[in-house]
Amino acid sequence: MVITMELKNVIKRGETYHFRMPVPKSCIRKIGKSEILQSLKTSDPAEAAVAAKKLRAAWTTQFKSARTRVLPIP
């Protein structure tokens, strides 16, 4: 039996999986880059999927925060 899983935002470079996610255009200036690329430090696809899910949630939170305008104190 073959079990397939979705590896969203995951690429394999050599034997190691990496997390790759574009930064929304509205956040590029505050984040400082147009793409997030980070090693997941694993060659196991199941571990990569779990790590990528956590990173995706963390970066999504960062993007929401970057979109929030902070008004200056009068």
PQR file of N, CA, C, O and H, with PARSE charges and radii, in Angstrom:
ATOM      1  N   MET A   1       0.841  -1.176   0.000 -0.4000 1.5000
ATOM      2  CA  MET A   1       0.000   0.000   0.000 -0.0000 2.0000
ATOM      3  C   MET A   1       0.893   1.249   0.000  0.5500 1.7000
ATOM      4  O   MET A   1       1.876   1.318   0.738 -0.5500 1.4000
ATOM      5  N   VAL A   2       0.543   2.216  -0.823 -0.4000 1.5000
ATOM      6  CA  VAL A   2       1.291   3.460  -0.913 -0.0000 2.0000
ATOM      7  C   VAL A   2       0.501   4.550  -0.202  0.5500 1.7000
ATOM      8  O   VAL A   2      -0.673   4.777  -0.495 -0.5500 1.4000
ATOM      9  H   VAL A   2      -0.255   2.159  -1.423  0.4000 1.0000
ATOM     10  N   ILE A   3       1.158   5.215   0.731 -0.4000 1.5000
ATOM     11  CA  ILE A   3       0.520   6.317   1.454 -0.0000 2.0000
ATOM     12  C   ILE A   3       1.107   7.607   0.920  0.5500 1.7000
ATOM     13  O   ILE A   3       2.323   7.799   0.931 -0.5500 1.4000
ATOM     14  H   ILE A   3       2.111   5.031   0.969  0.4000 1.0000
ATOM     15  N   THR A   4       0.245   8.487   0.456 -0.4000 1.5000
ATOM     16  CA  THR A   4       0.719   9.776  -0.027 -0.0000 2.0000
ATOM     17  C   THR A   4       0.278  10.862   0.930  0.5500 1.7000
ATOM     18  O   THR A   4      -0.792  10.780   1.534 -0.5500 1.4000
ATOM     19  H   THR A   4      -0.743   8.331   0.447  0.4000 1.0000
ATOM     20  N   MET A   5       1.095  11.863   1.061 -0.4000 1.5000
ATOM     21  CA  MET A   5       0.729  12.990   1.909 -0.0000 2.0000
ATOM     22  C   MET A   5       1.062  14.273   1.160  0.5500 1.7000
ATOM     23  O   MET A   5       1.956  14.319   0.314 -0.5500 1.4000
ATOM     24  H   MET A   5       1.964  11.930   0.571  0.4000 1.0000
ATOM     25  N   GLU A   6       0.336  15.276   1.492 -0.4000 1.5000
ATOM     26  CA  GLU A   6       0.564  16.572   0.861 -0.0000 2.0000
ATOM     27  C   GLU A   6       1.699  17.280   1.579  0.5500 1.7000
ATOM     28  O   GLU A   6       1.653  17.475   2.794 -0.5500 1.4000
ATOM     29  H   GLU A   6      -0.390  15.239   2.179  0.4000 1.0000
ATOM     30  N   LEU A   7       2.707  17.658   0.830 -0.4000 1.5000
ATOM     31  CA  LEU A   7       3.827  18.395   1.395 -0.0000 2.0000
ATOM     32  C   LEU A   7       3.747  19.833   0.898  0.5500 1.7000
ATOM     33  O   LEU A   7       4.509  20.246   0.024 -0.5500 1.4000
ATOM     34  H   LEU A   7       2.744  17.499  -0.157  0.4000 1.0000
ATOM     35  N   LYS A   8       2.819  20.582   1.464 -0.4000 1.5000
ATOM     36  CA  LYS A   8       2.617  21.962   1.054 -0.0000 2.0000
ATOM     37  C   LYS A   8       3.783  22.819   1.528  0.5500 1.7000
ATOM     38  O   LYS A   8       4.198  22.736   2.684 -0.5500 1.4000
ATOM     39  H   LYS A   8       2.200  20.247   2.175  0.4000 1.0000
ATOM     40  N   ASN A   9       4.309  23.646   0.619 -0.4000 1.5000
ATOM     41  CA  ASN A   9       5.435  24.539   0.891 -0.0000 2.0000
ATOM     42  C   ASN A   9       6.720  23.784   1.200  0.5500 1.7000
ATOM     43  O   ASN A   9       7.601  24.315   1.875 -0.5500 1.4000
ATOM     44  H   ASN A   9       3.972  23.713  -0.320  0.4000 1.0000
ATOM     45  N   VAL A  10       6.838  22.560   0.718 -0.4000 1.5000
ATOM     46  CA  VAL A  10       8.028  21.759   0.973 -0.0000 2.0000
ATOM     47  C   VAL A  10       8.677  21.391  -0.351  0.5500 1.7000
ATOM     48  O   VAL A  10       8.011  20.956  -1.290 -0.5500 1.4000
ATOM     49  H   VAL A  10       6.122  22.128   0.169  0.4000 1.0000
ATOM     50  N   ILE A  11       9.994  21.574  -0.408 -0.4000 1.5000
ATOM     51  CA  ILE A  11      10.764  21.135  -1.570 -0.0000 2.0000
ATOM     52  C   ILE A  11      11.901  20.260  -1.061  0.5500 1.7000
ATOM     53  O   ILE A  11      12.310  20.363   0.096 -0.5500 1.4000
ATOM     54  H   ILE A  11      10.535  21.928   0.355  0.4000 1.0000
ATOM     55  N   LYS A  12      12.399  19.410  -1.927 -0.4000 1.5000
ATOM     56  CA  LYS A  12      13.520  18.554  -1.549 -0.0000 2.0000
ATOM     57  C   LYS A  12      14.740  19.007  -2.331  0.5500 1.7000
ATOM     58  O   LYS A  12      14.716  19.079  -3.559 -0.5500 1.4000
ATOM     59  H   LYS A  12      12.067  19.327  -2.867  0.4000 1.0000
ATOM     60  N   ARG A  13      15.803  19.309  -1.606 -0.4000 1.5000
ATOM     61  CA  ARG A  13      17.069  19.710  -2.210 -0.0000 2.0000
ATOM     62  C   ARG A  13      18.103  18.689  -1.763  0.5500 1.7000
ATOM     63  O   ARG A  13      18.491  18.641  -0.596 -0.5500 1.4000
ATOM     64  H   ARG A  13      15.823  19.251  -0.608  0.4000 1.0000
ATOM     65  N   GLY A  14      18.539  17.874  -2.715 -0.4000 1.5000
ATOM     66  CA  GLY A  14      19.428  16.776  -2.347 -0.0000 2.0000
ATOM     67  C   GLY A  14      18.635  15.772  -1.534  0.5500 1.7000
ATOM     68  O   GLY A  14      17.602  15.275  -1.984 -0.5500 1.4000
ATOM     69  H   GLY A  14      18.223  17.913  -3.663  0.4000 1.0000
ATOM     70  N   GLU A  15      19.110  15.479  -0.355 -0.4000 1.5000
ATOM     71  CA  GLU A  15      18.411  14.532   0.530 -0.0000 2.0000
ATOM     72  C   GLU A  15      17.601  15.234   1.620  0.5500 1.7000
ATOM     73  O   GLU A  15      16.925  14.571   2.406 -0.5500 1.4000
ATOM     74  H   GLU A  15      19.949  15.883   0.010  0.4000 1.0000
ATOM     75  N   THR A  16      17.660  16.560   1.677 -0.4000 1.5000
ATOM     76  CA  THR A  16      17.029  17.316   2.762 -0.0000 2.0000
ATOM     77  C   THR A  16      15.821  18.093   2.269  0.5500 1.7000
ATOM     78  O   THR A  16      15.825  18.654   1.174 -0.5500 1.4000
ATOM     79  H   THR A  16      18.209  17.099   1.038  0.4000 1.0000
ATOM     80  N   TYR A  17      14.793  18.112   3.097 -0.4000 1.5000
ATOM     81  CA  TYR A  17      13.593  18.886   2.778 -0.0000 2.0000
ATOM     82  C   TYR A  17      13.758  20.318   3.272  0.5500 1.7000
ATOM     83  O   TYR A  17      14.384  20.573   4.301 -0.5500 1.4000
ATOM     84  H   TYR A  17      14.790  17.656   3.987  0.4000 1.0000
ATOM     85  N   HIS A  18      13.177  21.249   2.509 -0.4000 1.5000
ATOM     86  CA  HIS A  18      13.220  22.672   2.843 -0.0000 2.0000
ATOM     87  C   HIS A  18      11.814  23.252   2.776  0.5500 1.7000
ATOM     88  O   HIS A  18      10.968  22.782   2.014 -0.5500 1.4000
ATOM     89  H   HIS A  18      12.668  21.042   1.673  0.4000 1.0000
ATOM     90  N   PHE A  19      11.585  24.263   3.573 -0.4000 1.5000
ATOM     91  CA  PHE A  19      10.325  25.003   3.570 -0.0000 2.0000
ATOM     92  C   PHE A  19      10.483  26.181   2.626  0.5500 1.7000
ATOM     93  O   PHE A  19      11.477  26.905   2.691 -0.5500 1.4000
ATOM     94  H   PHE A  19      12.272  24.644   4.191  0.4000 1.0000
ATOM     95  N   ARG A  20       9.522  26.373   1.760 -0.4000 1.5000
ATOM     96  CA  ARG A  20       9.570  27.485   0.803 -0.0000 2.0000
ATOM     97  C   ARG A  20       8.179  28.110   0.723  0.5500 1.7000
ATOM     98  O   ARG A  20       7.187  27.423   0.476 -0.5500 1.4000
ATOM     99  H   ARG A  20       8.714  25.785   1.707  0.4000 1.0000
ATOM    100  N   MET A  21       8.125  29.411   0.936 -0.4000 1.5000
ATOM    101  CA  MET A  21       6.839  30.110   0.933 -0.0000 2.0000
ATOM    102  C   MET A  21       7.027  31.534   0.420  0.5500 1.7000
ATOM    103  O   MET A  21       7.922  32.241   0.884 -0.5500 1.4000
ATOM    104  H   MET A  21       8.931  29.969   1.137  0.4000 1.0000
ATOM    105  N   PRO A  22       6.200  31.964  -0.526 -0.5600 1.5000
ATOM    106  CA  PRO A  22       6.302  33.347  -0.984  0.2800 2.0000
ATOM    107  C   PRO A  22       5.769  34.308   0.078  0.5500 1.7000
ATOM    108  O   PRO A  22       4.825  33.989   0.800 -0.5500 1.4000
ATOM    109  N   VAL A  23       6.373  35.466   0.163 -0.4000 1.5000
ATOM    110  CA  VAL A  23       5.895  36.514   1.071 -0.0000 2.0000
ATOM    111  C   VAL A  23       4.874  37.342   0.292  0.5500 1.7000
ATOM    112  O   VAL A  23       5.153  37.757  -0.833 -0.5500 1.4000
ATOM    113  H   VAL A  23       7.140  35.726  -0.424  0.4000 1.0000
ATOM    114  N   PRO A  24       3.695  37.590   0.870 -0.5600 1.5000
ATOM    115  CA  PRO A  24       2.710  38.422   0.172  0.2800 2.0000
ATOM    116  C   PRO A  24       3.306  39.784  -0.178  0.5500 1.7000
ATOM    117  O   PRO A  24       4.098  40.345   0.579 -0.5500 1.4000
ATOM    118  N   LYS A  25       2.912  40.301  -1.335 -0.4000 1.5000
ATOM    119  CA  LYS A  25       3.458  41.586  -1.804 -0.0000 2.0000
ATOM    120  C   LYS A  25       3.283  42.688  -0.770  0.5500 1.7000
ATOM    121  O   LYS A  25       4.148  43.553  -0.633 -0.5500 1.4000
ATOM    122  H   LYS A  25       2.269  39.846  -1.950  0.4000 1.0000
ATOM    123  N   SER A  26       2.172  42.665  -0.043 -0.4000 1.5000
ATOM    124  CA  SER A  26       1.906  43.706   0.943 -0.0000 2.0000
ATOM    125  C   SER A  26       2.842  43.625   2.157  0.5500 1.7000
ATOM    126  O   SER A  26       2.875  44.550   2.968 -0.5500 1.4000
ATOM    127  H   SER A  26       1.469  41.962  -0.155  0.4000 1.0000
ATOM    128  N   CYS A  27       3.591  42.544   2.287 -0.4000 1.5000
ATOM    129  CA  CYS A  27       4.459  42.353   3.453 -0.0000 2.0000
ATOM    130  C   CYS A  27       5.949  42.386   3.128  0.5500 1.7000
ATOM    131  O   CYS A  27       6.777  42.389   4.039 -0.5500 1.4000
ATOM    132  H   CYS A  27       3.564  41.792   1.628  0.4000 1.0000
ATOM    133  N   ILE A  28       6.295  42.411   1.862 -0.4000 1.5000
ATOM    134  CA  ILE A  28       7.698  42.303   1.463 -0.0000 2.0000
ATOM    135  C   ILE A  28       8.560  43.387   2.102  0.5500 1.7000
ATOM    136  O   ILE A  28       9.655  43.102   2.588 -0.5500 1.4000
ATOM    137  H   ILE A  28       5.622  42.409   1.123  0.4000 1.0000
ATOM    138  N   ARG A  29       8.080  44.609   2.104 -0.4000 1.5000
ATOM    139  CA  ARG A  29       8.879  45.704   2.666 -0.0000 2.0000
ATOM    140  C   ARG A  29       9.165  45.496   4.156  0.5500 1.7000
ATOM    141  O   ARG A  29      10.290  45.715   4.607 -0.5500 1.4000
ATOM    142  H   ARG A  29       7.191  44.840   1.709  0.4000 1.0000
ATOM    143  N   LYS A  30       8.158  45.076   4.918 -0.4000 1.5000
ATOM    144  CA  LYS A  30       8.351  44.882   6.353 -0.0000 2.0000
ATOM    145  C   LYS A  30       9.126  43.610   6.677  0.5500 1.7000
ATOM    146  O   LYS A  30       9.919  43.589   7.618 -0.5500 1.4000
ATOM    147  H   LYS A  30       7.244  44.898   4.552  0.4000 1.0000
ATOM    148  N   ILE A  31       8.902  42.548   5.900 -0.4000 1.5000
ATOM    149  CA  ILE A  31       9.593  41.278   6.141 -0.0000 2.0000
ATOM    150  C   ILE A  31      11.032  41.351   5.627  0.5500 1.7000
ATOM    151  O   ILE A  31      11.937  40.757   6.213 -0.5500 1.4000
ATOM    152  H   ILE A  31       8.257  42.565   5.136  0.4000 1.0000
ATOM    153  N   GLY A  32      11.236  42.083   4.529 -0.4000 1.5000
ATOM    154  CA  GLY A  32      12.572  42.280   4.006 -0.0000 2.0000
ATOM    155  C   GLY A  32      13.012  41.291   2.942  0.5500 1.7000
ATOM    156  O   GLY A  32      14.168  41.304   2.518 -0.5500 1.4000
ATOM    157  H   GLY A  32      10.501  42.565   4.053  0.4000 1.0000
ATOM    158  N   LYS A  33      12.108  40.441   2.512 -0.4000 1.5000
ATOM    159  CA  LYS A  33      12.411  39.507   1.426 -0.0000 2.0000
ATOM    160  C   LYS A  33      11.123  39.068   0.760  0.5500 1.7000
ATOM    161  O   LYS A  33      10.036  39.237   1.313 -0.5500 1.4000
ATOM    162  H   LYS A  33      11.169  40.430   2.856  0.4000 1.0000
ATOM    163  N   SER A  34      11.251  38.503  -0.431 -0.4000 1.5000
ATOM    164  CA  SER A  34      10.062  38.112  -1.187 -0.0000 2.0000
ATOM    165  C   SER A  34       9.731  36.633  -1.061  0.5500 1.7000
ATOM    166  O   SER A  34       8.694  36.177  -1.544 -0.5500 1.4000
ATOM    167  H   SER A  34      12.134  38.366  -0.880  0.4000 1.0000
ATOM    168  N   GLU A  35      10.620  35.885  -0.409 -0.4000 1.5000
ATOM    169  CA  GLU A  35      10.395  34.455  -0.258 -0.0000 2.0000
ATOM    170  C   GLU A  35      11.065  33.956   1.015  0.5500 1.7000
ATOM    171  O   GLU A  35      12.150  34.407   1.382 -0.5500 1.4000
ATOM    172  H   GLU A  35      11.463  36.255  -0.017  0.4000 1.0000
ATOM    173  N   ILE A  36      10.403  33.024   1.677 -0.4000 1.5000
ATOM    174  CA  ILE A  36      10.970  32.380   2.853 -0.0000 2.0000
ATOM    175  C   ILE A  36      11.519  31.036   2.385  0.5500 1.7000
ATOM    176  O   ILE A  36      10.791  30.245   1.784 -0.5500 1.4000
ATOM    177  H   ILE A  36       9.521  32.657   1.379  0.4000 1.0000
ATOM    178  N   LEU A  37      12.774  30.777   2.651 -0.4000 1.5000
ATOM    179  CA  LEU A  37      13.398  29.503   2.309 -0.0000 2.0000
ATOM    180  C   LEU A  37      14.215  29.073   3.514  0.5500 1.7000
ATOM    181  O   LEU A  37      15.161  29.751   3.913 -0.5500 1.4000
ATOM    182  H   LEU A  37      13.365  31.420   3.138  0.4000 1.0000
ATOM    183  N   GLN A  38      13.835  27.925   4.093 -0.4000 1.5000
ATOM    184  CA  GLN A  38      14.476  27.486   5.326 -0.0000 2.0000
ATOM    185  C   GLN A  38      14.595  25.966   5.324  0.5500 1.7000
ATOM    186  O   GLN A  38      13.647  25.268   4.964 -0.5500 1.4000
ATOM    187  H   GLN A  38      13.067  27.374   3.768  0.4000 1.0000
ATOM    188  N   SER A  39      15.742  25.457   5.719 -0.4000 1.5000
ATOM    189  CA  SER A  39      15.942  24.018   5.803 -0.0000 2.0000
ATOM    190  C   SER A  39      15.083  23.446   6.931  0.5500 1.7000
ATOM    191  O   SER A  39      14.981  24.036   8.006 -0.5500 1.4000
ATOM    192  H   SER A  39      16.513  26.023   6.011  0.4000 1.0000
ATOM    193  N   LEU A  40      14.473  22.298   6.673 -0.4000 1.5000
ATOM    194  CA  LEU A  40      13.712  21.596   7.703 -0.0000 2.0000
ATOM    195  C   LEU A  40      14.596  20.577   8.423  0.5500 1.7000
ATOM    196  O   LEU A  40      14.163  19.931   9.378 -0.5500 1.4000
ATOM    197  H   LEU A  40      14.556  21.819   5.799  0.4000 1.0000
ATOM    198  N   LYS A  41      15.830  20.443   7.958 -0.4000 1.5000
ATOM    199  CA  LYS A  41      16.851  19.598   8.593 -0.0000 2.0000
ATOM    200  C   LYS A  41      16.388  18.161   8.790  0.5500 1.7000
ATOM    201  O   LYS A  41      16.650  17.546   9.824 -0.5500 1.4000
ATOM    202  H   LYS A  41      16.181  20.967   7.183  0.4000 1.0000
ATOM    203  N   THR A  42      15.696  17.637   7.780 -0.4000 1.5000
ATOM    204  CA  THR A  42      15.265  16.247   7.832 -0.0000 2.0000
ATOM    205  C   THR A  42      15.184  15.671   6.425  0.5500 1.7000
ATOM    206  O   THR A  42      14.960  16.391   5.451 -0.5500 1.4000
ATOM    207  H   THR A  42      15.484  18.136   6.941  0.4000 1.0000
ATOM    208  N   SER A  43      15.369  14.370   6.340 -0.4000 1.5000
ATOM    209  CA  SER A  43      15.184  13.678   5.070 -0.0000 2.0000
ATOM    210  C   SER A  43      13.921  12.812   5.118  0.5500 1.7000
ATOM    211  O   SER A  43      13.616  12.090   4.170 -0.5500 1.4000
ATOM    212  H   SER A  43      15.551  13.785   7.131  0.4000 1.0000
ATOM    213  N   ASP A  44      13.199  12.896   6.228 -0.4000 1.5000
ATOM    214  CA  ASP A  44      11.968  12.140   6.410 -0.0000 2.0000
ATOM    215  C   ASP A  44      10.772  12.992   5.988  0.5500 1.7000
ATOM    216  O   ASP A  44      10.548  14.061   6.556 -0.5500 1.4000
ATOM    217  H   ASP A  44      13.447  13.483   6.998  0.4000 1.0000
ATOM    218  N   PRO A  45      10.000  12.533   5.000 -0.5600 1.5000
ATOM    219  CA  PRO A  45       8.874  13.351   4.526  0.2800 2.0000
ATOM    220  C   PRO A  45       7.801  13.593   5.592  0.5500 1.7000
ATOM    221  O   PRO A  45       7.161  14.645   5.583 -0.5500 1.4000
ATOM    222  N   ALA A  46       7.594  12.660   6.495 -0.4000 1.5000
ATOM    223  CA  ALA A  46       6.596  12.855   7.555 -0.0000 2.0000
ATOM    224  C   ALA A  46       7.036  13.955   8.516  0.5500 1.7000
ATOM    225  O   ALA A  46       6.234  14.806   8.900 -0.5500 1.4000
ATOM    226  H   ALA A  46       8.113  11.805   6.503  0.4000 1.0000
ATOM    227  N   GLU A  47       8.309  13.936   8.905 -0.4000 1.5000
ATOM    228  CA  GLU A  47       8.843  14.992   9.770 -0.0000 2.0000
ATOM    229  C   GLU A  47       8.802  16.336   9.057  0.5500 1.7000
ATOM    230  O   GLU A  47       8.488  17.359   9.667 -0.5500 1.4000
ATOM    231  H   GLU A  47       8.960  13.245   8.593  0.4000 1.0000
ATOM    232  N   ALA A  48       9.116  16.334   7.777 -0.4000 1.5000
ATOM    233  CA  ALA A  48       9.093  17.571   6.992 -0.0000 2.0000
ATOM    234  C   ALA A  48       7.698  18.159   6.947  0.5500 1.7000
ATOM    235  O   ALA A  48       7.535  19.375   7.048 -0.5500 1.4000
ATOM    236  H   ALA A  48       9.370  15.503   7.282  0.4000 1.0000
ATOM    237  N   ALA A  49       6.689  17.317   6.796 -0.4000 1.5000
ATOM    238  CA  ALA A  49       5.305  17.790   6.737 -0.0000 2.0000
ATOM    239  C   ALA A  49       4.895  18.459   8.046  0.5500 1.7000
ATOM    240  O   ALA A  49       4.248  19.506   8.038 -0.5500 1.4000
ATOM    241  H   ALA A  49       6.821  16.329   6.713  0.4000 1.0000
ATOM    242  N   VAL A  50       5.272  17.854   9.163 -0.4000 1.5000
ATOM    243  CA  VAL A  50       4.927  18.417  10.480 -0.0000 2.0000
ATOM    244  C   VAL A  50       5.651  19.747  10.698  0.5500 1.7000
ATOM    245  O   VAL A  50       5.043  20.727  11.129 -0.5500 1.4000
ATOM    246  H   VAL A  50       5.798  17.003   9.170  0.4000 1.0000
ATOM    247  N   ALA A  51       6.949  19.774  10.399 -0.4000 1.5000
ATOM    248  CA  ALA A  51       7.734  20.997  10.584 -0.0000 2.0000
ATOM    249  C   ALA A  51       7.232  22.115   9.675  0.5500 1.7000
ATOM    250  O   ALA A  51       7.152  23.269  10.096 -0.5500 1.4000
ATOM    251  H   ALA A  51       7.443  18.978  10.048  0.4000 1.0000
ATOM    252  N   ALA A  52       6.895  21.780   8.436 -0.4000 1.5000
ATOM    253  CA  ALA A  52       6.401  22.786   7.489 -0.0000 2.0000
ATOM    254  C   ALA A  52       5.064  23.358   7.938  0.5500 1.7000
ATOM    255  O   ALA A  52       4.814  24.553   7.777 -0.5500 1.4000
ATOM    256  H   ALA A  52       6.959  20.843   8.094  0.4000 1.0000
ATOM    257  N   LYS A  53       4.212  22.525   8.495 -0.4000 1.5000
ATOM    258  CA  LYS A  53       2.911  23.006   8.976 -0.0000 2.0000
ATOM    259  C   LYS A  53       3.105  24.039  10.091  0.5500 1.7000
ATOM    260  O   LYS A  53       2.407  25.052  10.135 -0.5500 1.4000
ATOM    261  H   LYS A  53       4.414  21.554   8.626  0.4000 1.0000
ATOM    262  N   LYS A  54       4.053  23.776  10.984 -0.4000 1.5000
ATOM    263  CA  LYS A  54       4.334  24.716  12.078 -0.0000 2.0000
ATOM    264  C   LYS A  54       4.909  26.025  11.534  0.5500 1.7000
ATOM    265  O   LYS A  54       4.509  27.108  11.962 -0.5500 1.4000
ATOM    266  H   LYS A  54       4.620  22.953  10.948  0.4000 1.0000
ATOM    267  N   LEU A  55       5.845  25.924  10.594 -0.4000 1.5000
ATOM    268  CA  LEU A  55       6.442  27.131  10.010 -0.0000 2.0000
ATOM    269  C   LEU A  55       5.408  27.936   9.225  0.5500 1.7000
ATOM    270  O   LEU A  55       5.400  29.165   9.286 -0.5500 1.4000
ATOM    271  H   LEU A  55       6.170  25.044  10.246  0.4000 1.0000
ATOM    272  N   ARG A  56       4.543  27.249   8.494 -0.4000 1.5000
ATOM    273  CA  ARG A  56       3.504  27.934   7.723 -0.0000 2.0000
ATOM    274  C   ARG A  56       2.593  28.727   8.658  0.5500 1.7000
ATOM    275  O   ARG A  56       2.235  29.865   8.355 -0.5500 1.4000
ATOM    276  H   ARG A  56       4.549  26.250   8.445  0.4000 1.0000
ATOM    277  N   ALA A  57       2.221  28.137   9.784 -0.4000 1.5000
ATOM    278  CA  ALA A  57       1.378  28.838  10.762 -0.0000 2.0000
ATOM    279  C   ALA A  57       2.110  30.044  11.353  0.5500 1.7000
ATOM    280  O   ALA A  57       1.528  31.119  11.500 -0.5500 1.4000
ATOM    281  H   ALA A  57       2.512  27.212  10.030  0.4000 1.0000
ATOM    282  N   ALA A  58       3.382  29.861  11.688 -0.4000 1.5000
ATOM    283  CA  ALA A  58       4.164  30.954  12.276 -0.0000 2.0000
ATOM    284  C   ALA A  58       4.331  32.100  11.287  0.5500 1.7000
ATOM    285  O   ALA A  58       4.185  33.265  11.657 -0.5500 1.4000
ATOM    286  H   ALA A  58       3.855  28.988  11.568  0.4000 1.0000
ATOM    287  N   TRP A  59       4.639  31.777  10.025 -0.4000 1.5000
ATOM    288  CA  TRP A  59       4.820  32.839   9.033 -0.0000 2.0000
ATOM    289  C   TRP A  59       3.504  33.514   8.684  0.5500 1.7000
ATOM    290  O   TRP A  59       3.478  34.718   8.425 -0.5500 1.4000
ATOM    291  H   TRP A  59       4.758  30.831   9.725  0.4000 1.0000
ATOM    292  N   THR A  60       2.424  32.769   8.673 -0.4000 1.5000
ATOM    293  CA  THR A  60       1.116  33.378   8.415 -0.0000 2.0000
ATOM    294  C   THR A  60       0.799  34.407   9.496  0.5500 1.7000
ATOM    295  O   THR A  60       0.257  35.472   9.202 -0.5500 1.4000
ATOM    296  H   THR A  60       2.445  31.792   8.884  0.4000 1.0000
ATOM    297  N   THR A  61       1.132  34.092  10.730 -0.4000 1.5000
ATOM    298  CA  THR A  61       0.956  35.039  11.835 -0.0000 2.0000
ATOM    299  C   THR A  61       1.835  36.263  11.632  0.5500 1.7000
ATOM    300  O   THR A  61       1.392  37.388  11.864 -0.5500 1.4000
ATOM    301  H   THR A  61       1.572  33.226  10.968  0.4000 1.0000
ATOM    302  N   GLN A  62       3.084  36.057  11.200 -0.4000 1.5000
ATOM    303  CA  GLN A  62       3.988  37.175  10.936 -0.0000 2.0000
ATOM    304  C   GLN A  62       3.439  38.080   9.831  0.5500 1.7000
ATOM    305  O   GLN A  62       3.525  39.305   9.923 -0.5500 1.4000
ATOM    306  H   GLN A  62       3.444  35.143  11.011  0.4000 1.0000
ATOM    307  N   PHE A  63       2.880  37.474   8.798 -0.4000 1.5000
ATOM    308  CA  PHE A  63       2.328  38.257   7.690 -0.0000 2.0000
ATOM    309  C   PHE A  63       1.131  39.084   8.158  0.5500 1.7000
ATOM    310  O   PHE A  63       0.984  40.243   7.768 -0.5500 1.4000
ATOM    311  H   PHE A  63       2.810  36.479   8.724  0.4000 1.0000
ATOM    312  N   LYS A  64       0.293  38.499   8.978 -0.4000 1.5000
ATOM    313  CA  LYS A  64      -0.860  39.244   9.512 -0.0000 2.0000
ATOM    314  C   LYS A  64      -0.382  40.419  10.352  0.5500 1.7000
ATOM    315  O   LYS A  64      -0.937  41.515  10.284 -0.5500 1.4000
ATOM    316  H   LYS A  64       0.412  37.558   9.294  0.4000 1.0000
ATOM    317  N   SER A  65       0.650  40.175  11.139 -0.4000 1.5000
ATOM    318  CA  SER A  65       1.213  41.234  11.973 -0.0000 2.0000
ATOM    319  C   SER A  65       1.829  42.333  11.108  0.5500 1.7000
ATOM    320  O   SER A  65       1.679  43.515  11.415 -0.5500 1.4000
ATOM    321  H   SER A  65       1.101  39.284  11.195  0.4000 1.0000
ATOM    322  N   ALA A  66       2.512  41.960  10.043 -0.4000 1.5000
ATOM    323  CA  ALA A  66       3.140  42.943   9.153 -0.0000 2.0000
ATOM    324  C   ALA A  66       2.109  43.802   8.435  0.5500 1.7000
ATOM    325  O   ALA A  66       2.380  44.953   8.094 -0.5500 1.4000
ATOM    326  H   ALA A  66       2.634  40.999   9.793  0.4000 1.0000
ATOM    327  N   ARG A  67       0.936  43.246   8.209 -0.4000 1.5000
ATOM    328  CA  ARG A  67      -0.127  44.006   7.522 -0.0000 2.0000
ATOM    329  C   ARG A  67      -0.823  44.996   8.466  0.5500 1.7000
ATOM    330  O   ARG A  67      -1.444  45.956   8.011 -0.5500 1.4000
ATOM    331  H   ARG A  67       0.716  42.310   8.486  0.4000 1.0000
ATOM    332  N   THR A  68      -0.719  44.765   9.763 -0.4000 1.5000
ATOM    333  CA  THR A  68      -1.375  45.634  10.737 -0.0000 2.0000
ATOM    334  C   THR A  68      -0.633  46.951  10.847  0.5500 1.7000
ATOM    335  O   THR A  68       0.561  46.989  11.147 -0.5500 1.4000
ATOM    336  H   THR A  68      -0.214  43.985  10.133  0.4000 1.0000
ATOM    337  N   ARG A  69      -1.345  48.007  10.605 -0.4000 1.5000
ATOM    338  CA  ARG A  69      -0.729  49.330  10.696 -0.0000 2.0000
ATOM    339  C   ARG A  69      -0.650  49.769  12.132  0.5500 1.7000
ATOM    340  O   ARG A  69      -1.621  49.652  12.880 -0.5500 1.4000
ATOM    341  H   ARG A  69      -2.315  47.976  10.362  0.4000 1.0000
ATOM    342  N   VAL A  70       0.483  50.267  12.519 -0.4000 1.5000
ATOM    343  CA  VAL A  70       0.652  50.818  13.855 -0.0000 2.0000
ATOM    344  C   VAL A  70       0.565  52.326  13.727  0.5500 1.7000
ATOM    345  O   VAL A  70       1.362  52.954  13.030 -0.5500 1.4000
ATOM    346  H   VAL A  70       1.272  50.362  11.911  0.4000 1.0000
ATOM    347  N   LEU A  71      -0.404  52.888  14.403 -0.4000 1.5000
ATOM    348  CA  LEU A  71      -0.600  54.340  14.325 -0.0000 2.0000
ATOM    349  C   LEU A  71       0.316  55.037  15.314  0.5500 1.7000
ATOM    350  O   LEU A  71       0.457  54.578  16.448 -0.5500 1.4000
ATOM    351  H   LEU A  71      -1.051  52.378  14.970  0.4000 1.0000
ATOM    352  N   PRO A  72       0.942  56.131  14.914 -0.5600 1.5000
ATOM    353  CA  PRO A  72       1.821  56.858  15.827  0.2800 2.0000
ATOM    354  C   PRO A  72       1.033  57.473  16.972  0.5500 1.7000
ATOM    355  O   PRO A  72      -0.135  57.831  16.826 -0.5500 1.4000
ATOM    356  N   ILE A  73       1.694  57.586  18.104 -0.4000 1.5000
ATOM    357  CA  ILE A  73       1.054  58.187  19.282 -0.0000 2.0000
ATOM    358  C   ILE A  73       1.056  59.708  19.086  0.5500 1.7000
ATOM    359  O   ILE A  73       2.101  60.295  18.806 -0.5500 1.4000
ATOM    360  H   ILE A  73       2.644  57.296  18.223  0.4000 1.0000
ATOM    361  N   PRO A  74      -0.115  60.348  19.232 -0.5600 1.5000
ATOM    362  CA  PRO A  74      -0.185  61.803  19.023  0.2800 2.0000
ATOM    363  C   PRO A  74       0.542  62.598  20.086  0.5500 1.7000
ATOM    364  O   PRO A  74       0.563  63.828  20.032 -0.5500 1.4000
TER
END
